[in-house]
């Protein structure tokens, strides 16, 4: 009887370890793809120098994007949308401006 209990406990432990291992592995794969927040900030600051005032990661049109707000030395706030997977600048919106500068226009 003790052998069955020990075997059952060992199998449960192996299953639990496998589940935890696959969760960690999936998270590692997710972290290995796309940009980190720091990388997105670096890209945004290369586009518009200044002080980062806000960073959000959200879904926009089915795609993960970073929205980064930067306050320039001139006091003008700019929001930059960056694709989280590729680092492509999707949109640059200057506060008070009626038009957006899309990356394709550059």
N, CA, C and O atoms as CSV, one atom per row, in Angstrom:
chain,resi,resn,atom,element,x,y,z
A,1,UNK,N,N,0.818,-1.190,0.000
A,1,UNK,CA,C,0.000,0.000,0.000
A,1,UNK,C,C,0.864,1.257,0.000
A,1,UNK,O,O,0.561,2.211,-0.716
A,2,UNK,N,N,1.930,1.272,0.788
A,2,UNK,CA,C,2.822,2.429,0.851
A,2,UNK,C,C,3.503,2.688,-0.481
A,2,UNK,O,O,3.792,3.837,-0.817
A,3,UNK,N,N,3.763,1.632,-1.242
A,3,UNK,CA,C,4.384,1.772,-2.548
A,3,UNK,C,C,3.475,2.545,-3.489
A,3,UNK,O,O,3.958,3.390,-4.242
A,4,UNK,N,N,2.160,2.280,-3.471
A,4,UNK,CA,C,1.212,2.984,-4.322
A,4,UNK,C,C,1.151,4.468,-3.950
A,4,UNK,O,O,1.098,5.327,-4.831
A,5,UNK,N,N,1.158,4.766,-2.671
A,5,UNK,CA,C,1.104,6.159,-2.206
A,5,UNK,C,C,2.364,6.899,-2.634
A,5,UNK,O,O,2.294,8.034,-3.106
A,6,UNK,N,N,3.514,6.257,-2.470
A,6,UNK,CA,C,4.771,6.879,-2.865
A,6,UNK,C,C,4.829,7.100,-4.369
A,6,UNK,O,O,5.271,8.154,-4.825
A,7,UNK,N,N,4.384,6.110,-5.147
A,7,UNK,CA,C,4.380,6.230,-6.600
A,7,UNK,C,C,3.442,7.349,-7.038
A,7,UNK,O,O,3.792,8.160,-7.895
A,8,UNK,N,N,2.255,7.390,-6.452
A,8,UNK,CA,C,1.296,8.450,-6.776
A,8,UNK,C,C,1.847,9.828,-6.436
A,8,UNK,O,O,1.676,10.772,-7.208
A,9,UNK,N,N,2.492,9.949,-5.314
A,9,UNK,CA,C,3.085,11.226,-4.900
A,9,UNK,C,C,4.216,11.642,-5.821
A,9,UNK,O,O,4.368,12.818,-6.152
A,10,UNK,N,N,5.011,10.656,-6.231
A,10,UNK,CA,C,6.120,10.956,-7.140
A,10,UNK,C,C,5.595,11.412,-8.492
A,10,UNK,O,O,6.123,12.361,-9.072
A,11,UNK,N,N,4.557,10.745,-9.003
A,11,UNK,CA,C,3.969,11.148,-10.285
A,11,UNK,C,C,3.359,12.539,-10.204
A,11,UNK,O,O,3.504,13.336,-11.130
A,12,UNK,N,N,2.684,12.831,-9.114
A,12,UNK,CA,C,2.101,14.160,-8.933
A,12,UNK,C,C,3.201,15.221,-8.920
A,12,UNK,O,O,3.050,16.289,-9.512
A,13,UNK,N,N,4.282,14.924,-8.256
A,13,UNK,CA,C,5.417,15.857,-8.209
A,13,UNK,C,C,6.013,16.087,-9.586
A,13,UNK,O,O,6.354,17.217,-9.935
A,14,UNK,N,N,6.142,15.023,-10.372
A,14,UNK,CA,C,6.686,15.158,-11.723
A,14,UNK,C,C,5.759,15.981,-12.615
A,14,UNK,O,O,6.222,16.822,-13.385
A,15,UNK,N,N,4.456,15.741,-12.512
A,15,UNK,CA,C,3.492,16.510,-13.306
A,15,UNK,C,C,3.563,17.984,-12.913
A,15,UNK,O,O,3.601,18.858,-13.779
A,16,UNK,N,N,3.581,18.255,-11.628
A,16,UNK,CA,C,3.659,19.632,-11.138
A,16,UNK,C,C,4.944,20.305,-11.627
A,16,UNK,O,O,4.910,21.456,-12.062
A,17,UNK,N,N,6.057,19.610,-11.559
A,17,UNK,CA,C,7.334,20.163,-12.031
A,17,UNK,C,C,7.276,20.441,-13.527
A,17,UNK,O,O,7.808,21.447,-13.997
A,18,UNK,N,N,6.632,19.551,-14.276
A,18,UNK,CA,C,6.496,19.762,-15.717
A,18,UNK,C,C,5.667,20.981,-16.044
A,18,UNK,O,O,6.005,21.735,-16.957
A,19,UNK,N,N,4.586,21.188,-15.312
A,19,UNK,CA,C,3.729,22.364,-15.534
A,19,UNK,C,C,4.499,23.637,-15.228
A,19,UNK,O,O,4.466,24.587,-16.010
A,20,UNK,N,N,5.182,23.663,-14.112
A,20,UNK,CA,C,5.970,24.845,-13.737
A,20,UNK,C,C,7.064,25.084,-14.772
A,20,UNK,O,O,7.299,26.222,-15.176
A,21,UNK,N,N,7.727,24.026,-15.199
A,21,UNK,CA,C,8.788,24.163,-16.196
A,21,UNK,C,C,8.282,24.723,-17.506
A,21,UNK,O,O,8.948,25.557,-18.118
A,22,UNK,N,N,7.114,24.280,-17.949
A,22,UNK,CA,C,6.584,24.791,-19.215
A,22,UNK,C,C,6.120,26.230,-19.073
A,22,UNK,O,O,6.212,27.001,-20.029
A,23,UNK,N,N,5.625,26.611,-17.901
A,23,UNK,CA,C,5.223,28.006,-17.680
A,23,UNK,C,C,6.443,28.919,-17.738
A,23,UNK,O,O,6.397,29.980,-18.362
A,24,UNK,N,N,7.516,28.519,-17.101
A,24,UNK,CA,C,8.745,29.309,-17.117
A,24,UNK,C,C,9.293,29.386,-18.534
A,24,UNK,O,O,9.746,30.446,-18.965
A,25,UNK,N,N,9.258,28.280,-19.259
A,25,UNK,CA,C,9.747,28.247,-20.623
A,25,UNK,C,C,8.925,29.165,-21.520
A,25,UNK,O,O,9.498,29.882,-22.341
A,26,UNK,N,N,7.603,29.166,-21.388
A,26,UNK,CA,C,6.735,30.035,-22.188
A,26,UNK,C,C,7.020,31.500,-21.878
A,26,UNK,O,O,7.035,32.331,-22.786
A,27,UNK,N,N,7.244,31.823,-20.617
A,27,UNK,CA,C,7.550,33.202,-20.240
A,27,UNK,C,C,8.901,33.623,-20.814
A,27,UNK,O,O,9.057,34.761,-21.257
A,28,UNK,N,N,9.867,32.724,-20.811
A,28,UNK,CA,C,11.179,33.025,-21.368
A,28,UNK,C,C,11.078,33.313,-22.858
A,28,UNK,O,O,11.718,34.238,-23.358
A,29,UNK,N,N,10.280,32.528,-23.565
A,29,UNK,CA,C,10.083,32.751,-24.996
A,29,UNK,C,C,9.407,34.097,-25.224
A,29,UNK,O,O,9.797,34.833,-26.130
A,30,UNK,N,N,8.399,34.432,-24.419
A,30,UNK,CA,C,7.703,35.711,-24.559
A,30,UNK,C,C,8.659,36.870,-24.300
A,30,UNK,O,O,8.607,37.886,-24.993
A,31,UNK,N,N,9.528,36.722,-23.310
A,31,UNK,CA,C,10.492,37.777,-23.004
A,31,UNK,C,C,11.553,37.907,-24.088
A,31,UNK,O,O,12.093,38.993,-24.297
A,32,UNK,N,N,11.853,36.821,-24.774
A,32,UNK,CA,C,12.909,36.824,-25.781
A,32,UNK,C,C,12.466,37.480,-27.088
A,32,UNK,O,O,13.304,37.833,-27.918
A,33,UNK,N,N,11.172,37.645,-27.272
A,33,UNK,CA,C,10.667,38.264,-28.492
A,33,UNK,C,C,10.176,39.664,-28.181
A,33,UNK,O,O,9.642,39.915,-27.101
A,34,UNK,N,N,10.350,40.559,-29.110
A,34,UNK,CA,C,9.864,41.916,-28.916
A,34,UNK,C,C,10.811,42.759,-28.085
A,34,UNK,O,O,11.887,42.323,-27.677
A,35,UNK,N,N,10.362,43.991,-27.851
A,35,UNK,CA,C,11.179,44.970,-27.140
A,35,UNK,C,C,10.876,44.999,-25.651
A,35,UNK,O,O,9.761,44.700,-25.222
A,36,UNK,N,N,11.861,45.354,-24.889
A,36,UNK,CA,C,11.624,45.678,-23.494
A,36,UNK,C,C,11.180,47.135,-23.437
A,36,UNK,O,O,11.320,47.876,-24.409
A,37,UNK,N,N,10.654,47.527,-22.310
A,37,UNK,CA,C,10.247,48.923,-22.127
A,37,UNK,C,C,11.443,49.861,-22.303
A,37,UNK,O,O,11.320,50.914,-22.928
A,38,UNK,N,N,12.580,49.484,-21.762
A,38,UNK,CA,C,13.788,50.322,-21.875
A,38,UNK,C,C,14.221,50.499,-23.335
A,38,UNK,O,O,14.643,51.586,-23.732
A,39,UNK,N,N,14.116,49.432,-24.128
A,39,UNK,CA,C,14.484,49.532,-25.543
A,39,UNK,C,C,13.522,50.457,-26.290
A,39,UNK,O,O,13.944,51.247,-27.135
A,40,UNK,N,N,12.235,50.357,-25.976
A,40,UNK,CA,C,11.241,51.228,-26.610
A,40,UNK,C,C,11.497,52.687,-26.253
A,40,UNK,O,O,11.370,53.568,-27.103
A,41,UNK,N,N,11.853,52.941,-25.007
A,41,UNK,CA,C,12.173,54.306,-24.568
A,41,UNK,C,C,13.386,54.832,-25.322
A,41,UNK,O,O,13.402,55.986,-25.749
A,42,UNK,N,N,14.393,53.998,-25.484
A,42,UNK,CA,C,15.605,54.400,-26.209
A,42,UNK,C,C,15.272,54.803,-27.652
A,42,UNK,O,O,15.782,55.805,-28.153
A,43,UNK,N,N,14.414,54.016,-28.316
A,43,UNK,CA,C,14.010,54.328,-29.692
A,43,UNK,C,C,13.255,55.654,-29.722
A,43,UNK,O,O,13.498,56.493,-30.589
A,44,UNK,N,N,12.342,55.838,-28.776
A,44,UNK,CA,C,11.547,57.073,-28.732
A,44,UNK,C,C,12.437,58.292,-28.517
A,44,UNK,O,O,12.230,59.328,-29.149
A,45,UNK,N,N,13.417,58.177,-27.638
A,45,UNK,CA,C,14.302,59.308,-27.355
A,45,UNK,C,C,15.225,59.629,-28.525
A,45,UNK,O,O,15.676,60.766,-28.656
A,46,UNK,N,N,15.512,58.646,-29.375
A,46,UNK,CA,C,16.294,58.928,-30.582
A,46,UNK,C,C,15.449,59.739,-31.570
A,46,UNK,O,O,15.978,60.555,-32.326
A,47,UNK,N,N,14.142,59.509,-31.558
A,47,UNK,CA,C,13.224,60.233,-32.443
A,47,UNK,C,C,12.940,61.645,-31.913
A,47,UNK,O,O,12.940,62.614,-32.672
A,48,UNK,N,N,12.696,61.744,-30.594
A,48,UNK,CA,C,12.363,63.032,-29.965
A,48,UNK,C,C,13.125,63.122,-28.646
A,48,UNK,O,O,12.764,62.454,-27.677
A,49,UNK,N,N,14.165,63.933,-28.600
A,49,UNK,CA,C,14.911,64.085,-27.344
A,49,UNK,C,C,14.059,64.792,-26.289
A,49,UNK,O,O,13.229,65.641,-26.616
A,50,UNK,N,N,14.268,64.440,-25.043
A,50,UNK,CA,C,13.554,65.090,-23.952
A,50,UNK,C,C,13.457,64.180,-22.750
A,50,UNK,O,O,14.260,63.263,-22.574
A,51,UNK,N,N,12.451,64.449,-21.918
A,51,UNK,CA,C,12.232,63.687,-20.691
A,51,UNK,C,C,10.984,62.825,-20.853
A,51,UNK,O,O,9.913,63.333,-21.185
A,52,UNK,N,N,11.122,61.535,-20.621
A,52,UNK,CA,C,9.987,60.622,-20.711
A,52,UNK,C,C,9.082,60.874,-19.507
A,52,UNK,O,O,9.519,60.798,-18.359
A,53,UNK,N,N,7.809,61.176,-19.793
A,53,UNK,CA,C,6.862,61.459,-18.718
A,53,UNK,C,C,5.889,60.317,-18.471
A,53,UNK,O,O,5.319,60.210,-17.385
A,54,UNK,N,N,5.692,59.455,-19.480
A,54,UNK,CA,C,4.763,58.336,-19.312
A,54,UNK,C,C,5.058,57.252,-20.339
A,54,UNK,O,O,5.403,57.538,-21.486
A,55,UNK,N,N,4.913,55.989,-19.901
A,55,UNK,CA,C,5.086,54.841,-20.792
A,55,UNK,C,C,3.938,53.876,-20.531
A,55,UNK,O,O,3.680,53.507,-19.385
A,56,UNK,N,N,3.251,53.469,-21.594
A,56,UNK,CA,C,2.188,52.471,-21.486
A,56,UNK,C,C,2.393,51.426,-22.570
A,56,UNK,O,O,2.787,51.741,-23.693
A,57,UNK,N,N,2.119,50.181,-22.216
A,57,UNK,CA,C,2.118,49.113,-23.219
A,57,UNK,C,C,0.680,48.650,-23.328
A,57,UNK,O,O,0.068,48.240,-22.342
A,58,UNK,N,N,0.148,48.718,-24.535
A,58,UNK,CA,C,-1.241,48.323,-24.736
A,58,UNK,C,C,-1.438,47.738,-26.121
A,58,UNK,O,O,-0.526,47.734,-26.947
A,59,UNK,N,N,-2.631,47.250,-26.359
A,59,UNK,CA,C,-2.977,46.669,-27.650
A,59,UNK,C,C,-3.676,47.747,-28.467
A,59,UNK,O,O,-4.619,48.380,-27.992
A,60,UNK,N,N,-3.207,47.955,-29.708
A,60,UNK,CA,C,-3.777,48.942,-30.615
A,60,UNK,C,C,-3.955,48.278,-31.973
A,60,UNK,O,O,-2.979,47.866,-32.599
A,61,UNK,N,N,-5.188,48.176,-32.425
A,61,UNK,CA,C,-5.504,47.496,-33.687
A,61,UNK,C,C,-4.943,46.075,-33.713
A,61,UNK,O,O,-4.443,45.618,-34.741
A,62,UNK,N,N,-5.028,45.382,-32.581
A,62,UNK,CA,C,-4.585,43.995,-32.504
A,62,UNK,C,C,-3.088,43.804,-32.342
A,62,UNK,O,O,-2.605,42.672,-32.355
A,63,UNK,N,N,-2.352,44.885,-32.190
A,63,UNK,CA,C,-0.894,44.811,-32.092
A,63,UNK,C,C,-0.445,45.427,-30.772
A,63,UNK,O,O,-0.964,46.465,-30.360
A,64,UNK,N,N,0.518,44.790,-30.111
A,64,UNK,CA,C,1.079,45.357,-28.885
A,64,UNK,C,C,1.942,46.571,-29.244
A,64,UNK,O,O,2.829,46.482,-30.093
A,65,UNK,N,N,1.676,47.693,-28.597
A,65,UNK,CA,C,2.451,48.903,-28.850
A,65,UNK,C,C,2.839,49.554,-27.530
A,65,UNK,O,O,2.153,49.424,-26.516
A,66,UNK,N,N,3.956,50.255,-27.582
A,66,UNK,CA,C,4.343,51.123,-26.484
A,66,UNK,C,C,3.928,52.534,-26.868
A,66,UNK,O,O,4.214,52.990,-27.975
A,67,UNK,N,N,3.253,53.224,-25.958
A,67,UNK,CA,C,2.954,54.638,-26.131
A,67,UNK,C,C,3.822,55.390,-25.136
A,67,UNK,O,O,3.697,55.226,-23.922
A,68,UNK,N,N,4.701,56.216,-25.679
A,68,UNK,CA,C,5.675,56.909,-24.845
A,68,UNK,C,C,5.480,58.404,-25.016
A,68,UNK,O,O,5.508,58.924,-26.131
A,69,UNK,N,N,5.281,59.091,-23.890
A,69,UNK,CA,C,5.131,60.540,-23.909
A,69,UNK,C,C,6.456,61.167,-23.483
A,69,UNK,O,O,7.064,60.774,-22.487
A,70,UNK,N,N,6.880,62.153,-24.270
A,70,UNK,CA,C,8.155,62.826,-24.016
A,70,UNK,C,C,7.914,64.330,-23.943
A,70,UNK,O,O,7.239,64.902,-24.798
A,71,UNK,N,N,8.463,64.950,-22.935
A,71,UNK,CA,C,8.413,66.399,-22.797
A,71,UNK,C,C,9.740,66.949,-23.293
A,71,UNK,O,O,10.791,66.696,-22.702
A,72,UNK,N,N,9.681,67.706,-24.386
A,72,UNK,CA,C,10.893,68.267,-24.974
A,72,UNK,C,C,11.399,69.469,-24.187
A,72,UNK,O,O,10.679,70.024,-23.356
A,73,UNK,N,N,12.628,69.865,-24.451
A,73,UNK,CA,C,13.231,71.025,-23.784
A,73,UNK,C,C,12.445,72.293,-24.080
A,73,UNK,O,O,12.490,73.248,-23.304
A,74,UNK,N,N,11.723,72.309,-25.199
A,74,UNK,CA,C,10.917,73.470,-25.586
A,74,UNK,C,C,9.550,73.480,-24.904
A,74,UNK,O,O,8.745,74.379,-25.147
A,75,UNK,N,N,9.277,72.472,-24.039
A,75,UNK,CA,C,8.018,72.400,-23.320
A,75,UNK,C,C,6.896,71.728,-24.097
A,75,UNK,O,O,5.766,71.656,-23.615
A,76,UNK,N,N,7.195,71.240,-25.286
A,76,UNK,CA,C,6.191,70.583,-26.114
A,76,UNK,C,C,6.192,69.088,-25.814
A,76,UNK,O,O,7.241,68.446,-25.759
A,77,UNK,N,N,4.978,68.546,-25.619
A,77,UNK,CA,C,4.849,67.120,-25.332
A,77,UNK,C,C,4.555,66.359,-26.626
A,77,UNK,O,O,3.733,66.781,-27.440
A,78,UNK,N,N,5.237,65.242,-26.794
A,78,UNK,CA,C,5.074,64.410,-27.984
A,78,UNK,C,C,4.788,62.986,-27.546
A,78,UNK,O,O,5.416,62.470,-26.621
A,79,UNK,N,N,3.820,62.345,-28.228
A,79,UNK,CA,C,3.533,60.939,-27.962
A,79,UNK,C,C,4.012,60.122,-29.155
A,79,UNK,O,O,3.715,60.434,-30.308
A,80,UNK,N,N,4.760,59.067,-28.846
A,80,UNK,CA,C,5.295,58.198,-29.887
A,80,UNK,C,C,4.757,56.796,-29.662
A,80,UNK,O,O,4.841,56.264,-28.555
A,81,UNK,N,N,4.199,56.191,-30.721
A,81,UNK,CA,C,3.746,54.802,-30.666
A,81,UNK,C,C,4.778,53.946,-31.378
A,81,UNK,O,O,5.173,54.219,-32.512
A,82,UNK,N,N,5.205,52.892,-30.671
A,82,UNK,CA,C,6.233,51.988,-31.193
A,82,UNK,C,C,5.708,50.562,-31.136
A,82,UNK,O,O,5.184,50.132,-30.108
A,83,UNK,N,N,5.846,49.822,-32.239
A,83,UNK,CA,C,5.440,48.415,-32.278
A,83,UNK,C,C,6.320,47.623,-31.317
A,83,UNK,O,O,7.547,47.644,-31.420
A,84,UNK,N,N,5.680,46.926,-30.381
A,84,UNK,CA,C,6.424,46.197,-29.355
A,84,UNK,C,C,7.219,45.030,-29.923
A,84,UNK,O,O,8.241,44.658,-29.348
A,85,UNK,N,N,6.788,44.446,-31.023
A,85,UNK,CA,C,7.491,43.301,-31.601
A,85,UNK,C,C,8.668,43.706,-32.472
A,85,UNK,O,O,9.694,43.026,-32.486
A,86,UNK,N,N,8.528,44.816,-33.205
A,86,UNK,CA,C,9.540,45.159,-34.202
A,86,UNK,C,C,10.369,46.404,-33.880
A,86,UNK,O,O,11.472,46.567,-34.400
A,87,UNK,N,N,9.846,47.275,-33.031
A,87,UNK,CA,C,10.542,48.528,-32.751
A,87,UNK,C,C,10.246,49.618,-33.762
A,87,UNK,O,O,10.824,50.703,-33.699
A,88,UNK,N,N,9.348,49.334,-34.696
A,88,UNK,CA,C,8.986,50.324,-35.719
A,88,UNK,C,C,8.184,51.455,-35.081
A,88,UNK,O,O,7.269,51.219,-34.292
A,89,UNK,N,N,8.543,52.679,-35.437
A,89,UNK,CA,C,7.786,53.837,-34.981
A,89,UNK,C,C,6.530,53.918,-35.837
A,89,UNK,O,O,6.602,54.095,-37.053
A,90,UNK,N,N,5.381,53.785,-35.187
A,90,UNK,CA,C,4.111,53.754,-35.898
A,90,UNK,C,C,3.491,55.137,-36.042
A,90,UNK,O,O,2.824,55.432,-37.034
A,91,UNK,N,N,3.723,55.989,-35.031
A,91,UNK,CA,C,3.089,57.296,-35.044
A,91,UNK,C,C,3.835,58.246,-34.124
A,91,UNK,O,O,4.318,57.855,-33.061
A,92,UNK,N,N,3.921,59.505,-34.548
A,92,UNK,CA,C,4.483,60.561,-33.721
A,92,UNK,C,C,3.443,61.672,-33.691
A,92,UNK,O,O,3.114,62.259,-34.721
A,93,UNK,N,N,2.931,61.952,-32.500
A,93,UNK,CA,C,1.887,62.962,-32.351
A,93,UNK,C,C,2.394,64.078,-31.437
A,93,UNK,O,O,2.729,63.847,-30.275
A,94,UNK,N,N,2.441,65.283,-31.984
A,94,UNK,CA,C,2.911,66.444,-31.233
A,94,UNK,C,C,1.705,67.129,-30.606
A,94,UNK,O,O,0.705,67.374,-31.281
A,95,UNK,N,N,1.799,67.437,-29.316
A,95,UNK,CA,C,0.705,68.103,-28.605
A,95,UNK,C,C,0.333,69.406,-29.299
A,95,UNK,O,O,1.195,70.218,-29.635
A,96,UNK,N,N,-0.954,69.588,-29.506
A,96,UNK,CA,C,-1.423,70.813,-30.142
A,96,UNK,C,C,-1.352,70.782,-31.653
A,96,UNK,O,O,-1.792,71.726,-32.309
A,97,UNK,N,N,-0.811,69.724,-32.216
A,97,UNK,CA,C,-0.707,69.600,-33.664
A,97,UNK,C,C,-1.948,68.895,-34.186
A,97,UNK,O,O,-2.418,67.928,-33.586
A,98,UNK,N,N,-2.488,69.384,-35.320
A,98,UNK,CA,C,-3.676,68.771,-35.899
A,98,UNK,C,C,-3.355,67.532,-36.719
A,98,UNK,O,O,-4.246,66.735,-37.013
A,99,UNK,N,N,-2.105,67.364,-37.087
A,99,UNK,CA,C,-1.753,66.204,-37.911
A,99,UNK,C,C,-0.695,65.364,-37.212
A,99,UNK,O,O,0.109,65.857,-36.421
A,100,UNK,N,N,-0.728,64.083,-37.532
A,100,UNK,CA,C,0.264,63.146,-36.986
A,100,UNK,C,C,1.328,62.913,-38.034
A,100,UNK,O,O,1.072,62.970,-39.237
A,101,UNK,N,N,2.531,62.649,-37.545
A,101,UNK,CA,C,3.614,62.288,-38.458
A,101,UNK,C,C,3.750,60.778,-38.404
A,101,UNK,O,O,4.214,60.229,-37.405
A,102,UNK,N,N,3.350,60.107,-39.470
A,102,UNK,CA,C,3.524,58.661,-39.554
A,102,UNK,C,C,4.931,58.374,-40.029
A,102,UNK,O,O,5.532,59.183,-40.736
A,103,UNK,N,N,5.463,57.212,-39.639
A,103,UNK,CA,C,6.825,56.840,-40.012
A,103,UNK,C,C,6.987,56.759,-41.525
A,103,UNK,O,O,8.083,56.997,-42.032
A,104,UNK,N,N,5.922,56.430,-42.261
A,104,UNK,CA,C,6.001,56.295,-43.708
A,104,UNK,C,C,6.248,57.628,-44.394
A,104,UNK,O,O,6.742,57.657,-45.521
A,105,UNK,N,N,5.913,58.734,-43.736
A,105,UNK,CA,C,6.078,60.055,-44.344
A,105,UNK,C,C,7.525,60.530,-44.335
A,105,UNK,O,O,7.898,61.426,-45.093
A,106,UNK,N,N,8.323,59.934,-43.486
A,106,UNK,CA,C,9.709,60.394,-43.341
A,106,UNK,C,C,10.577,59.952,-44.474
A,106,UNK,O,O,11.769,60.260,-44.496
